[in-house]
């Protein structure tokens, strides 16, 4: 049962520390919009590559296509439901006709709550999902867990930077301390869920692990499409987000093929 514990522990620990690291950096140097677009874009590209070259192929090796597709859709739907729950059932893009009504509804529900607190609480919930994705990946294949861990490390650093930038812009007293508090909570959420996931899921039948990998892929796909890509594009200059996304995608493609060749 303890085989592979140290690698999983290392991946979970580094991924968990990535969020407070991003928050710490943001409290020391206020990230420019260009830097944020590159950081968040790179994280999004790496996550997209992880789905394409690691999570989904690994799931299909262990479970039938129809089952993986259903689990992917369920994972996507679960996180979409969480997003709706956090945002009180209403989501709208900046150019949507419904945006004023959605903003007014959310303002009523979030009255008195700081923006970074709302985002931090939502992100902590999402980290439970990402942590479980590490645990599932490690239970199935440590090589996959390393790639998934790399993607989540970059994701968490970019999230920490974004939270820090929001807090810094608020100009409130103690903003840096609150940033570190929220990003630390995010990191703890991920670490605990990753370790719990690994201990509970290790040794399960291959079709079950394949189904869980499909579920995790769907959940993380929604997080990327629904959060990271819009965030990266909102800060982009001269298509910096698109360039960073492409670089991240290619990076995982190369790493995955190098790992496959070495194996």
Order of alpha helices (4+ residues) and beta strands (2+ residues): alpha-alpha-alpha-alpha-alpha-alpha-alpha-alpha-alpha-alpha-alpha
